[in-house]
Amino acid sequence: MKKPKWVIEKEQARRASAAETVWLFGHHAVRDALMNPDRTRVRLVVTRNAADKLAEAIAASGMEAEVADPRNFPVPLDPGSVHQGAALEVKALDWGSITECCMAGSGGRPVVVALDRVTDPHNVGAILRSAEVFGARAVIAPARHSAPETGALAKTASGALERQPYLRVRNLASALEELRNMGYVLLGLAGEADLDLAEGLAAHDGRPVALVLGAEGPGLREKTRETCDMLVRIPAAGNFGSLNVSNAAAVSLYAAQMRPD
């Protein structure tokens, strides 16, 4: 039996609305999103226990929480999600443009992380956390073939998603060219590179740096390699393999920020 037109339109509207929002879960991710004045918050669902633990953040947000039974938690999360009795439906953050986030003249050591098709939300969440710790201006990734803002990403980022700009762009090569025009040197991380990371940083001492990392396995795409100013590697003590991309990002960020004055 064919569905009535109004039913189809209602289902389409529901799907479109769902696509515009994401459910964050876990105490850290929900608390930080509640405390973030730039977040557009839609719906908050908590158990009684979570409501007590998040009472201060809930009060500060001005939201009215729905208190749910932990045995029948009414939120569309993946079965394996460890929600800790707290879930918050939100709209994605708008961080503005690359120019607004990455302008080099605003003090400090300008460093940006660019991710080439890194799709694992746990890796991207960990990278956002490291980017915040080491003061990166932004983490940039293509809008397609990269990890979107999800509950899993936010939980791994442990609050960093609310504070660390995560810019998803239409074309990564164009974004890298924009960074170059702003004065950034583009250092692509590749295990087979001749120069190590310290040498690459020393060769461009004093300039803002964009650290460009690719997905585990395929690494940087050919177009991304061609766009970089230099390919560098993180030296290893043996031939055991390579670092996880989130670990490589943390090491690279530390090295970039510890450059001698």
Long-range contacts (C-beta under 8 A, 24 or more apart in sequence): 18-76, 20-91, 21-89, 21-90, 21-91, 22-89, 22-90, 22-91, 22-92, 22-148, 22-149, 22-150, 22-151, 23-75, 23-76, 23-77, 23-87, 23-88, 23-89, 23-90, 23-151, 24-87, 24-88, 24-89, 24-90, 24-151, 24-154, 24-155, 25-75, 25-77, 25-81, 25-82, 25-83, 25-84, 25-86, 25-87, 25-88, 25-151, 25-154, 25-155, 26-82, 26-83, 26-84, 26-86, 26-151, 26-154, 26-155, 27-53, 27-54, 27-84, 27-86, 28-155, 28-158, 28-159, 29-88, 29-151, 29-154, 29-155, 29-157, 29-158, 29-159, 29-161, 30-54, 30-57, 30-86, 30-87, 30-88, 31-57, 31-159, 32-159, 32-161, 32-162, 32-163, 33-88, 33-90, 33-154, 33-161, 33-162, 34-58, 34-60, 34-61, 34-63, 34-88, 35-60, 35-61, 35-162, 36-93, 36-162, 36-163, 38-93, 38-94, 39-90, 39-91, 39-93, 39-162, 40-90, 40-91, 41-88, 41-89, 41-90, 42-89, 42-90, 42-91, 43-88, 43-89, 44-87, 44-88, 44-89, 45-73, 45-74, 45-75, 45-86, 45-87, 45-88, 46-85, 46-86, 46-87, 47-73, 47-85, 47-86, 49-85, 50-84, 50-85, 50-86, 54-86, 77-151, 78-152, 81-151, 81-152, 82-155, 83-151, 87-151, 92-148, 92-149, 93-149, 93-161, 93-162, 93-166, 95-138, 95-165, 95-166, 95-167, 96-165, 98-138, 98-140, 98-167, 98-169, 98-175, 98-178, 98-179, 98-182, 99-178, 99-182, 101-137, 101-138, 101-165, 101-167, 102-137, 102-138, 102-179, 102-182, 102-184, 102-208, 103-182, 104-182, 104-183, 104-184, 104-208, 108-135, 109-135, 109-208, 109-209, 109-256, 109-257, 109-259, 110-137, 110-184, 110-208, 110-209, 111-135, 111-136, 111-137, 111-208, 111-209, 111-210, 111-211, 111-253, 111-256, 111-257, 112-136, 112-137, 112-138, 112-139, 112-140, 112-179, 112-184, 112-208, 112-209, 112-210, 112-211, 113-138, 113-139, 113-140, 113-210, 113-211, 113-213, 113-249, 113-252, 113-253, 114-139, 114-140, 114-141, 114-172, 114-175, 114-176, 114-179, 114-186, 114-210, 114-211, 114-212, 114-213, 115-139, 115-140, 115-141, 115-146, 115-213, 115-214, 115-245, 116-141, 116-142, 116-172, 116-212, 116-213, 116-214, 116-215, 116-220, 116-221, 116-224, 117-142, 117-145, 117-146, 117-214, 117-215, 117-218, 117-221, 118-146, 118-147, 118-213, 118-214, 118-215, 118-245, 119-145, 119-146, 119-147, 119-215, 120-147, 121-147, 121-148, 121-150, 121-152, 121-153, 121-156, 122-152, 122-153, 122-156, 122-246, 123-147, 123-216, 123-244, 123-245, 123-246, 124-153, 124-156, 124-157, 124-166, 124-246, 125-152, 125-153, 125-154, 125-155, 125-156, 125-157, 125-158, 125-160, 125-161, 126-156, 126-157, 126-246, 126-249, 126-250, 127-245, 127-246, 127-249, 127-250, 128-153, 128-157, 128-160, 128-161, 128-164, 128-166, 129-156, 129-157, 129-158, 129-160, 129-164, 130-246, 130-249, 130-250, 130-253, 131-160, 131-164, 131-249, 131-253, 132-160, 132-163, 132-164, 133-253, 134-250, 134-253, 134-254, 134-256, 134-257, 135-257, 136-164, 136-253, 137-165, 138-164, 138-165, 138-166, 138-167, 139-164, 139-165, 139-166, 139-167, 140-167, 140-168, 140-169, 140-172, 140-175, 141-166, 141-167, 141-168, 141-169, 141-172, 142-168, 142-169, 142-170, 142-171, 142-172, 143-168, 143-169, 143-170, 172-224, 173-223, 173-224, 173-227, 176-210, 176-212, 176-224, 176-227, 176-228, 177-227, 179-208, 179-210, 180-229, 182-208, 183-207, 183-208, 184-208, 184-209, 184-210, 185-209, 185-210, 185-229, 185-230, 186-210, 186-212, 186-227, 186-228, 186-229, 186-230, 187-211, 187-212, 187-228, 187-229, 187-230, 187-231, 187-232, 188-212, 188-214, 188-220, 188-224, 188-225, 188-228, 188-230, 188-231, 188-232, 189-213, 189-214, 189-220, 189-231, 189-232, 189-233, 189-234, 189-248, 189-252, 190-214, 190-219, 190-220, 190-225, 190-231, 190-232, 190-233, 191-219, 191-233, 191-242, 192-233, 193-231, 193-232, 193-233, 194-231, 195-230, 195-231, 195-232, 195-233, 196-232, 196-233, 196-234, 196-235, 197-232, 197-233, 197-234, 197-235, 197-251, 197-252, 197-255, 198-255, 199-232, 200-230, 200-232, 201-232, 201-255, 201-256, 201-259, 202-259, 203-230, 204-229, 204-230, 205-259, 205-260, 209-256, 211-249, 211-252, 211-253, 211-256, 213-245, 213-248, 213-249, 213-252, 214-245, 215-245, 216-242, 216-244, 216-245
